[in-house]
Amino acid sequence: MLTFVWILQIVSALLLIVLILLHSPKGDGIAAIGGASQMFSSQKSAEKGLNKLTYYVSAVFLICTFLIGFGLIK
């Protein structure tokens, strides 16, 4: 079981790196303070799906990290 969690953590880490690099850069600058950066931009459905997938993969990575780190899996 421990080997499976290690493999899952490594795969999720590599996938997380790829997913983060696929995100479009959001150079808001000083406009991010007042919320003006979101005034004229909207998220496309592809980016929304990419965000959801990134959240799920990061959750899997964090769960695997806690399971291995606290020794809950033997």
Order of alpha helices (4+ residues) and beta strands (2+ residues): alpha-alpha-alpha
